[in-house]
Amino acid sequence: MMELHVALRDLTKRLVLGLAQDCTHRELDSAFAELGIPGPSETNLDQDDAAPVLTKHQRCLRVFDRLDADHYPAVLTWFLARGLPPPARNEVQDVLWSREQWPVIPERVRRDVAAALDTLAPLGEEADGFMALLHRLWILETDLSPWLGQSLASEVERHVIQNPGDWDVLELFRQLGALSSSDRRFALFIEGLLSGAVTPNEDHQRRMVDAISPALSRAGLKVSEVGETGGYPDFCIVPTGTRTSPPQLILFASTSRKPDLRLSDVLDQEIEVMSANDDVLSYDKPIPDWGLTWNQLQAWWAARYDLAPADAKHSLWSRLRAAVPRNSPPQLALFDEYYKVYGSREQLVALLPEVWLHWDPTTKERRGSDGLLTQRMDFLMLPRGHRRIVLEVDGAQHYSALGRPSPAVYAETTRGDRDLRLSGYEVYRFSGHELQPDRARSTVTEFFNRLLDGPR
């Protein structure tokens, strides 16, 4: 972890100081504002009026010195969105990806994937899409390329596209650096090869999936179909166990201890919510490939109560916020800050509070060791690709009993997390300390910038 912290710090410092070379003083003002950092003006206000004007380098150095270490990932994500040369882009992406618990893809698995792809039609069926994919993920041009009159891009075009078969897939992997790249970059590369933009032939796409699946399974990965683009299926490489279908029913914004449910049709597994006065909300509309957004939820609420859009927005917001426990200010801070920071987005993924995951008519005390753990989640998000993201805010009840640290309570919490992950849920935990008033905004911004906008 210390090595990662140093890498984050050094890379952030280098990019922030690099703004001095790329920007005018006025452009620096805009950059600092976008980063949410109060930047020093050209005049050295810390000294008397006769003090010399700060250089751009001095201004950038002062801004970096003001950064909290927790802010580094958000700053790097901003630089990615702003645009970086491929070498710097890849370096930033790899540092950010290294913070994720992505399964290791050994070199042998990568070689086996290459061998499997070699048994099929040559890569690069759609040349433009193929080259665009390579430019997006790999470094195909260097500063010397114009002087040398050649580049890796030109070599790929000659040996893979113009003369298919000159290079086998393994040689292409070697040339790109795919045998030793970060695990996430390799997975994104394979996803791109499977896409309709690169392989506009559904039969060929599915043959590729079948061919590489045995090799990927040895790395704890599988290929899942998560939707379509332009009429062609979209495939995503995910850890084994990840859900690949949308939920059929969501019980959320619960204000009661346990909702009153009954099976109205056992054969069709139809569940009826009997709780009165909207103690729990029941969403049973189809979840599209792009996930459950705030706009969809608002439209459902407006239709349910015959409300105008503006009234529905306010009414739904109030109802969801009322479900967040008042005895947990950190949970309320997470909910409030998410919608304050990201609420203006066109396709904002809905953040659902107090969601029932398990439901058992028998109490845990009576059920004993067979009882279901983690019955209700603090928050649930359903973004694109059928992902199921659980957010938990840890209070004392997650690690203590009667005010004292309890290994038994902590063990139950961690076991519940394992069960969720093995069932295909992504689980992220926040401590109450991270969501105190002086830290909530930066915590929420850094996390959701990476979750919603950061490199996949």
Beta strands, then each sheet from edge to edge (+ up, - down):
strand 1: 221-229
strand 2: 232-239
strand 3: 250-252
strand 4: 261-265
strand 5: 270-273
strand 6: 281-283
strand 7: 352-356
strand 8: 376-381
strand 9: 389-394
strand 10: 400-401
strand 11: 404-405
strand 12: 426-431
sheet 1: 1+ 2-
sheet 2: 3+ 6-
sheet 3: 4+ 5-
sheet 4: 7+ 8- 9+ 12+
sheet 5: 10+ 11-
end
